[in-house]
Structures are given as structure tokens and as C-alpha cells.
Amino acid sequence: MSTFMPKAADIKRSWYVLDAAGKPMGKVAAQAAVLLRGKHKPTFTPHVDLGDHVIIINAEQAVLTGNKLDQKMYYHHTGYIGNLKQVKYSTLMKTKPEFAMTLAVKGMLPDNTLGRAALTRLRVYRGAEHKHAAQKPEEWAL
């Protein structure tokens, strides 16, 4: 028996909503990464982009366990000499919780063209409302 190879015409992308309220950020991000890659489908193939669209709501209510809120840092470099910036996750979750959730999901996707393509199908919202009702997204239970 030969190996199944999905064709571009066979790919059907669904929309899913993940609610992050009161759940650990890593658990939500891991489930989002699985859905974005398409690993939940029986036709999953590692070198083909079979993933679905994911909407994460209530990102500001996601929980960081342990002392991560006070000890974990986000670092980025501006490109200028000596300008390595650092921000605590407590500040990041107050000001930009959507960015913090996107970073968590991005870290769980592969660092190649498949991972970059999957990240374009992720939408993260601070509150409970999103603007993708026309796509009829399904609720995904964690």
C-alpha cells in the first residue's frame, strides 16, 4: 500500500475558537499549534500545510503558572548597539496580552515556511468578542 499524499484540492480549512479564560497560556498555545499545523487530522503529513484557522479569545485572562508572571522576561533587540530591551510578563500581560499569546504559539510552531504560514491563520483577541462570525467558527474544548 502506498503512502497517502494530500493534494491542494483535498485541503479543507475549518475555523475554531479557543477560550483562554482561566486556562494556562501554554496549554492554550499548545492546542492552537496543533490545530494550526493540522496534526489533529487523520490525513496529517509533515511536509504539507493542512492546518486550520484558530481564533483565541480572552487572551488577557490567560494564566501564567508559578512565578512566571514576575520572573519571565521578554527580550528583543532594536538593532542598535547595546539596545537589548526587556519586559516582564506582568507588564506584557497588562499592556499587550495578544502579543504574549502569539509569542507562545509561535514558539510551538516549526521555524520554517510551514510555521510562518500557519501563524498567519492565528487570530488573538483580548476580550470575548471577535469579528469572524461570518466564518462560523466551532468551539474547541481544551
C-alpha positions in Angstrom: 0.0 0.0 0.0 1.3 3.4 -0.9 1.6 6.4 1.4 -1.3 8.9 1.2 -0.3 12.3 -0.2 -2.9 15.0 0.2 -3.5 17.3 -2.8 -4.1 21.0 -2.7 -7.8 20.4 -3.7 -8.3 18.0 -0.8 -7.4 20.5 1.9 -10.4 21.8 3.8 -9.7 24.5 6.3 -12.1 24.9 9.3 -12.3 27.7 11.8 -12.0 27.0 15.6 -12.4 29.2 18.7 -10.3 28.6 21.8 -11.3 30.4 25.0 -8.2 31.2 27.1 -10.1 32.5 30.2 -8.7 30.9 33.3 -6.5 28.4 31.5 -2.7 28.2 31.4 -1.2 30.1 28.5 1.0 27.2 27.5 -1.9 24.7 27.3 -3.9 27.1 25.1 -0.9 27.8 22.9 0.0 24.1 22.5 -3.6 23.3 21.4 -3.6 26.2 19.0 -0.3 25.0 17.5 -1.7 21.5 16.9 -4.8 23.0 15.2 -2.6 25.4 13.1 -0.4 22.5 11.9 -3.3 20.2 11.2 -2.0 17.4 13.5 -5.5 16.6 14.7 -6.5 15.4 11.2 -6.1 11.8 10.2 -4.6 13.0 6.8 -1.7 14.8 8.6 1.5 14.9 6.5 4.6 16.7 8.0 5.6 18.4 4.8 2.1 19.6 3.7 0.3 22.6 5.2 -3.1 21.1 6.3 -3.8 23.4 9.3 -7.0 25.2 10.2 -7.8 28.8 11.3 -7.7 29.4 15.0 -9.3 32.3 17.0 -8.1 32.7 20.6 -10.4 34.9 22.7 -10.0 36.2 26.3 -6.2 36.4 26.0 -5.9 38.8 28.9 -7.5 36.2 31.2 -4.9 33.5 30.4 -3.0 32.3 33.5 0.8 32.0 33.9 1.5 29.4 36.5 4.2 29.6 39.2 6.3 32.7 39.4 6.4 33.2 35.6 4.4 36.4 35.8 7.2 38.1 37.9 10.3 36.2 36.7 9.7 35.5 33.0 11.1 38.2 30.6 10.5 39.0 27.0 13.7 40.2 25.3 14.0 42.0 21.9 16.8 43.9 20.2 16.2 47.2 18.4 19.1 46.7 16.0 21.2 49.4 17.6 24.4 48.6 19.6 23.6 48.0 23.3 19.8 48.2 22.8 18.6 44.9 24.2 15.2 45.6 25.7 13.5 43.5 28.3 9.9 43.5 29.6 8.4 41.4 32.4 5.5 39.3 31.5 3.4 41.0 34.2 3.7 44.2 32.2 3.3 42.4 28.9 0.1 40.8 30.0 -1.4 44.1 31.1 -0.4 46.0 28.0 -0.3 43.5 25.1 -1.8 40.1 26.1 -2.5 39.3 22.4 1.3 39.6 21.6 2.2 37.4 24.6 -0.2 34.7 23.4 1.1 35.0 19.8 4.7 34.6 21.1 3.7 31.4 23.0 2.0 29.9 19.9 4.9 31.0 17.6 7.4 29.2 19.9 5.5 25.9 19.4 5.4 26.0 15.6 8.4 25.0 13.4 10.9 27.6 12.4 10.3 27.2 8.6 7.9 28.2 5.9 5.2 25.9 7.2 5.3 27.5 10.6 5.2 31.0 9.2 2.3 30.1 7.0 0.5 28.6 10.0 1.0 31.7 12.1 -0.9 33.8 9.5 -4.0 31.8 10.3 -3.9 32.7 14.0 -6.1 35.5 15.4 -5.8 36.5 19.0 -8.3 38.9 20.8 -8.0 40.5 24.2 -11.7 40.1 25.1 -14.6 37.7 24.3 -15.7 39.3 21.0 -14.2 38.6 17.7 -15.1 39.7 14.1 -15.1 36.3 12.4 -18.7 35.2 13.0 -19.3 35.0 9.2 -16.8 32.1 9.0 -19.0 30.1 11.5 -16.2 29.0 13.8 -16.6 26.0 16.0 -15.9 26.0 19.7 -12.9 23.8 20.5 -12.8 22.3 24.0 -9.4 22.1 25.7 
